[in-house]
Amino acid sequence: MENRLTRSVFDRKVGGVCGGLGRYFNIDPTTIRLIWAVAFFCFGAGFLAYLLAWIIIPEERVYQ
């Protein structure tokens, strides 16, 4: 199975971007959430980057 970047359906707080990035890079999504928060409060671009990622990255498909 190929490793694709998708937004998480199960590990999400807002849009699933951090959960999907965490799964793609094989790191804890909490670490990515902290990086987004620092980018938001220190640089101001974190919010815009999150919104763009939310729009661009497709949601994962769930097969039942």
HELIX and SHEET records of a PDB file:
HELIX    1   1 VAL A   17  PHE A   25  1                                   9    
HELIX    2   2 PRO A   29  VAL A   38  1                                  10    
HELIX    3   3 ALA A   39  PHE A   43  3                                   5    
HELIX    4   4 GLY A   46  ILE A   56  1                                  11    
END                                                                             
